[in-house]
Amino acid sequence: MFRIIVMFSLTMVLSAVITPFIRRLAIKMGAVDKPNARRVNKKPVPSMGGLGIFIVFTFATFVLLRDQFPTMMLYSIFLGECIIVITGILDDILELSPKQKLLGILLAALVIYYVAGIRMTNISIPFVGQFDFGHWSLPVTLIWILAITNAVNLIDGLDGLATGVSIIALFTMGVIAWFFLIVPEVDVPIMIFTLVATLLGFLPHNFHPASLFLGDTGSLFIGFMIAVLSLEGLKNVTFISLVIPVMILGVPITDTLFAIIRRLLNHKPIAQADEHHLHHRLLAMGLTQRQTVLTIYGIALIFSLIALLFPLSSKWGIILLIIAAAFGLEIFIEVIGLVGPHWQPLLKIIRRLVKH
């Protein structure tokens, strides 16, 4: 165990050291985010920081901690990672269309399903029991990977935001996978903590004012790994197998879900970008970049703490936690106007009750 912790520390240091070299490479390759109407940065910032994360993570899993992972698992996941990273690099340099990016994610997801054999086969529901997906396993798995990958990609709008939220989500996922799995294997939690260590080394370079952005190379890679590791790491947890990763990933999932609702209500294409995401709304309320990012970190921590309470709670306790979390989240969303200034159904009900 001591050796593994030392390897995690070395991974973090390597990530911090390699990042400045990736920054120079990004500039030479033309992967630079220039200011425009949709971007928050006021000056050009090199992108493609995810390449360094991918390189260090690969070195850590193939060299530093090689004996911790089954060969088939390691190489098959790596194949999917390569497809995602290539897609991200092409997008950072050439700006791919949404359909082209979607195709890259889909190809990587198919590798995970067919080659790695990582898939969503069933879910556990309180008072109902276990539900097997059967032939629906493929579409459900693909949708999960596509949704989580894109969700992390969408929240990458401020310095350090996606990196920090992902660290919180992954660490929580690793703790649950380590302590509450019903099988003795610890290869998945070790891989999760390896990615956490890599991101911790990158974060100082990415936090405001960032010297290097994740780029789509980073946000797609991190989102993809979270989706894959949550499928593999939480599938044998004995309680609500789907709700836990959803709760852990509450910030990106909430932002994505309400972005879809907002665009449908405003009769706009779902894929059309806008400036009404969670971080945009907090900035509009007067918070600085750092304050906004730290606020969202706090929200992510609340989601993670709730997820950690699940394995310690009864079935009724879990249901009450979900209801309380949903109620609090809806109030918060209505207060900041995430869907729109006039979307306040719950607040209107509360006001009526108070008046009476």
Salt bridges, closest charged atoms under 4 A:
ASP33 OD2 - ARG39 NH1 3.34
ASP67 OD1 - ARG3 NH1 3.76
ASP91 OD2 - LYS101 NZ 3.79
ASP159 OD2 - HIS208 ND1 2.98
ASP216 OD2 - LYS101 NZ 2.72
GLU232 OE1 - LYS235 NZ 3.22
ASP255 OD2 - HIS277 ND1 3.24
ASP274 OD2 - ARG262 NE 3.10
ASP274 OD2 - ARG263 NE 3.18
ASP274 OD1 - HIS277 NE2 3.77
